Amino acid sequence: MFGLFHSRAQRPFSATHLDVAHDGETYRVALKRVATARRFTLRVRSATRDVVLTIPPRGSLTAAREFAARHAAWIGARMARLPQTIALLPGAHFPLRGVQHLVVQRLRAGGRGAVWIEPGDNGAPLLCVTGDAGHAERRIRDYLKRQARIDLAAAVARHAAALGLPTPPVGLRDTTSRWGSCSAAGSLNFSWRLIMAPAHVLDYLAAHEAAHLIHLDHSPKFWAVARRLSPDVDRAESWLKAHGASLHRFGAKAKG
């Protein structure tokens, strides 16, 4: 991350992005004005594979463009280091409940069930998809969302019961900034990508958000409840820190 202090008053602007060119590539940079920022800062986000330039209240569009241009080589280097995206198509390997699966195209008698799992010749699991290849990724994504809903609903129901609470509504999203959330009304939402993580990670996130039904903060009391519900707080947090961002590689069309 690069930063530059800036204090001169400037007129506000309405631009939401700018483009930066380097070594034959053009990078789109999102502009984010932050009232508490004291300097320009650049970030390359691995989950969304984009570039964000934070601008202090007094920063000008001209200064922002100059700052981004000066660091174009840094942007290019960081973008080049991002992991390759992996489309959920036949031939791809991806994790399901923490176990690597190979996607294969299959025919299924009777045409029932567009996606299913079966053992491979070497015992490694296969995720099989049938039908038109052009619809494979959508079908696999829908299958993973269904599995995520099943696992998360069961885990939330178990943890809510342990707290003596009714089972709250559970929703799925594809967020990049957080794995789960709890609304003030008591609805829980999770990233469907948690179905790719090991089971103890998904269960911990369900416990984490269920604990927010008691304490809508991250106070010591909240963590006491979360740890009572889940014995894997530290192990799951460590896994998410080390591997969580990699889950966002899957389900997007691979480049090239």
Phi, psi and omega per residue, in radians:
M1 nan 2.351 3.090
F2 -1.900 2.627 3.121
G3 -2.485 2.671 3.110
L4 -2.571 2.210 3.103
F5 -1.263 2.548 -3.124
H6 -2.626 2.239 -3.034
S7 -2.279 -0.151 -3.098
R8 -1.273 2.401 3.132
A9 -1.173 2.382 3.135
Q10 -2.370 2.778 3.078
R11 -1.250 2.496 3.119
P12 -1.165 2.768 3.101
F13 -2.382 2.816 -3.046
S14 -1.904 0.033 -3.122
A15 -1.092 2.486 3.135
T16 -1.846 -0.216 -3.126
H17 -2.815 2.929 2.991
L18 -2.545 2.820 -3.130
D19 -1.914 2.439 3.134
V20 -2.179 2.275 -3.132
A21 -1.854 2.455 3.077
H22 -2.750 2.230 3.013
D23 0.919 0.760 3.087
G24 1.450 -0.032 3.126
E25 -1.980 2.582 3.070
T26 -2.031 2.236 -3.103
Y27 -1.985 2.274 3.080
R28 -1.503 2.259 -3.104
V29 -2.010 2.057 3.087
A30 -1.315 2.433 -3.134
L31 -1.802 2.277 -3.102
K32 -2.325 1.872 3.103
R33 -1.478 2.212 -3.084
V34 -2.133 2.178 -3.046
A35 -1.065 -0.530 -3.081
T36 -1.644 -0.056 -3.116
A37 -1.239 2.476 3.124
R38 -1.878 -0.143 -3.087
R39 -2.728 2.892 3.004
F40 -1.258 2.383 3.031
T41 -2.425 2.492 3.110
L42 -1.950 2.392 3.062
R43 -2.366 2.442 2.970
V44 -1.876 2.066 -3.074
R45 -1.682 2.133 -3.080
S46 -1.249 -0.623 -3.079
A47 -1.126 -0.729 -3.102
T48 -1.789 -0.056 3.086
R49 0.936 0.855 -3.140
D50 -2.450 3.055 -3.094
V51 -2.069 2.365 -3.138
V52 -2.204 2.275 3.062
L53 -1.923 1.978 3.094
T54 -1.485 2.323 -3.038
I55 -2.114 2.291 3.096
P56 -1.233 2.879 -3.061
P57 -0.960 -0.586 -3.078
R58 -1.669 0.081 -3.106
G59 -1.294 2.477 3.132
S60 -1.720 2.816 3.094
L61 -1.137 -0.655 3.120
T62 -1.089 -0.792 3.132
A63 -1.140 -0.659 3.118
A64 -1.108 -0.782 -3.132
R65 -1.119 -0.719 3.125
E66 -1.146 -0.701 3.136
F67 -1.105 -0.816 3.137
A68 -1.114 -0.693 -3.120
A69 -1.143 -0.654 -3.139
R70 -1.143 -0.477 -3.099
H71 -1.904 0.420 -3.137
A72 -1.053 -0.684 3.140
A73 -1.133 -0.674 3.100
W74 -1.119 -0.750 3.109
I75 -1.044 -0.809 -3.135
G76 -1.071 -0.725 -3.128
A77 -1.159 -0.728 -3.137
R78 -1.203 -0.688 3.115
M79 -1.134 -0.651 -3.134
A80 -1.179 -0.449 -3.121
R81 -1.462 -0.143 -3.137
L82 -1.155 2.491 3.118
P83 -1.056 2.541 3.104
Q84 -1.107 2.385 3.063
T85 -1.275 2.671 -3.086
I86 -2.218 2.025 3.087
A87 -1.311 2.516 3.125
L88 -1.450 1.331 -3.070
L89 -2.295 2.804 3.099
P90 -0.873 2.329 -3.101
G91 1.768 -0.277 -3.108
A92 -1.465 2.591 2.983
H93 -1.886 2.362 3.083
F94 -2.688 2.760 -3.099
P95 -1.504 2.466 2.993
L96 -2.278 2.049 -3.021
R97 0.940 0.634 3.067
G98 1.446 0.016 -3.113
V99 -1.959 2.291 -3.122
Q100 -1.182 2.320 3.079
H101 -2.149 2.592 3.043
L102 -1.821 2.263 3.098
V103 -1.457 2.233 3.121
V104 -2.316 2.634 3.050
Q105 -1.537 2.288 -3.087
R106 -2.426 2.686 2.923
L107 -1.714 2.546 -3.135
R108 -2.281 2.189 -3.125
A109 -1.018 2.323 3.117
G110 1.496 -0.250 3.086
G111 1.205 0.310 -3.110
R112 -1.591 2.231 3.112
G113 1.430 1.907 -3.087
A114 -1.376 -0.444 -3.111
V115 -2.399 2.358 3.101
W116 -2.703 2.976 -3.124
I117 -2.034 2.428 3.048
E118 -2.558 2.762 3.136
P119 -1.273 2.534 3.064
G120 -1.509 3.118 -3.107
D121 -1.064 -0.579 -3.119
N122 -1.706 0.205 3.127
G123 1.580 -0.263 3.114
A124 -1.242 2.445 -3.066
P125 -1.244 2.528 3.064
L126 -1.966 2.414 2.961
L127 -1.787 1.958 -3.013
C128 -1.721 2.421 3.103
V129 -2.286 2.409 -3.140
T130 -2.032 2.963 3.106
G131 1.641 -2.968 -3.096
D132 -1.075 2.316 -3.112
A133 -1.060 -0.495 -3.133
G134 -1.173 -0.316 3.133
H135 -1.826 0.070 -3.019
A136 -1.069 -0.830 -3.065
E137 -1.127 -0.729 3.109
R138 -1.092 -0.719 -3.132
R139 -1.145 -0.713 3.129
I140 -1.180 -0.734 3.123
R141 -1.076 -0.753 3.116
D142 -1.090 -0.697 3.110
Y143 -1.082 -0.795 -3.135
L144 -1.114 -0.654 3.099
K145 -1.140 -0.683 3.105
R146 -1.113 -0.746 3.119
Q147 -1.133 -0.684 3.112
A148 -1.094 -0.738 -3.134
R149 -1.113 -0.731 3.127
I150 -1.061 -0.878 -3.079
D151 -1.178 -0.741 -3.093
L152 -1.229 -0.704 3.127
A153 -1.081 -0.719 3.133
A154 -1.161 -0.756 -3.121
A155 -1.164 -0.751 3.126
V156 -1.100 -0.755 3.135
A157 -1.049 -0.717 -3.136
R158 -1.139 -0.781 -3.106
H159 -1.256 -0.641 3.099
A160 -1.118 -0.707 3.114
A161 -1.095 -0.673 3.126
A162 -1.117 -0.439 3.114
L163 -1.621 -0.028 -3.120
G164 1.303 0.471 -3.100
L165 -1.996 2.677 3.021
P166 -1.191 2.717 3.134
T167 -1.192 2.171 -3.124
P168 -1.420 2.868 3.040
P169 -1.106 2.475 3.139
V170 -2.133 2.199 3.110
G171 -2.097 2.824 3.128
L172 -2.072 2.457 3.079
R173 -2.440 3.099 3.065
D174 -2.161 1.087 -3.095
T175 -1.412 2.725 3.106
T176 -1.976 -0.274 -3.073
S177 -1.653 -0.356 -3.138
R178 -2.661 2.680 -3.120
W179 -1.541 -0.412 3.133
G180 -2.735 2.874 3.110
S181 -2.684 2.746 3.097
C182 -2.279 2.135 -3.139
S183 -1.402 2.875 3.114
A184 -1.098 -0.424 3.129
A185 -1.472 -0.089 3.078
G186 1.638 0.269 3.056
S187 -1.567 2.424 -3.140
L188 -1.880 2.427 3.079
N189 -2.262 2.528 -3.103
F190 -2.398 2.732 2.975
S191 -1.302 2.268 3.127
W192 -1.128 -0.321 -3.104
R193 -1.194 -0.209 3.089
L194 -1.087 -0.347 3.110
I195 -1.161 -0.302 3.103
M196 -1.481 -0.310 -3.126
A197 -1.397 2.821 3.035
P198 -0.973 2.655 -3.046
A199 -1.002 -0.637 -3.094
H200 -1.195 -0.440 3.111
V201 -1.270 -0.827 3.101
L202 -1.039 -0.773 -3.117
D203 -1.118 -0.677 3.103
Y204 -1.100 -0.748 3.140
L205 -1.117 -0.654 3.070
A206 -1.096 -0.732 3.103
A207 -1.140 -0.712 -3.134
H208 -1.015 -0.883 -3.109
E209 -1.252 -0.580 3.067
A210 -1.102 -0.632 3.105
A211 -1.109 -0.501 3.094
H212 -1.198 -0.293 3.057
L213 -1.168 -0.385 3.093
I214 -1.682 -0.800 -3.113
H215 -2.273 1.902 -3.104
L216 -1.492 0.958 3.127
D217 -2.805 -2.991 3.071
H218 -2.105 0.791 3.137
S219 -1.334 2.924 3.059
P220 -0.959 -0.603 3.111
K221 -1.131 -0.690 3.095
F222 -1.066 -0.860 -3.088
W223 -1.127 -0.529 3.081
A224 -1.123 -0.708 3.109
V225 -1.189 -0.779 -3.126
A226 -1.052 -0.741 -3.133
R227 -1.235 -0.493 3.067
R228 -1.205 -0.625 -3.137
L229 -1.363 -0.637 -3.046
S230 -2.207 2.223 3.070
P231 -1.452 -0.005 -2.996
D232 -1.972 0.417 -3.081
V233 -0.951 -0.971 -3.056
D234 -1.175 -0.742 -3.126
R235 -1.129 -0.736 -3.136
A236 -1.209 -0.728 3.113
E237 -1.081 -0.697 3.119
S238 -1.128 -0.720 3.127
W239 -1.112 -0.782 -3.136
L240 -1.096 -0.692 3.125
K241 -1.129 -0.676 -3.080
A242 -1.462 -0.606 -2.967
H243 -2.205 -0.163 -3.038
G244 -0.991 -0.781 -3.100
A245 -1.067 -0.497 -3.100
S246 -1.165 -0.380 3.137
L247 -1.155 -0.376 3.137
H248 -1.392 -0.079 3.087
R249 -1.239 -0.459 -2.941
F250 -1.638 2.486 3.076
G251 1.677 0.108 3.057
A252 -2.027 2.630 3.128
K253 -1.109 2.195 3.119
A254 -1.179 2.487 3.123
K255 -1.442 2.610 3.102
G256 1.338 nan nan
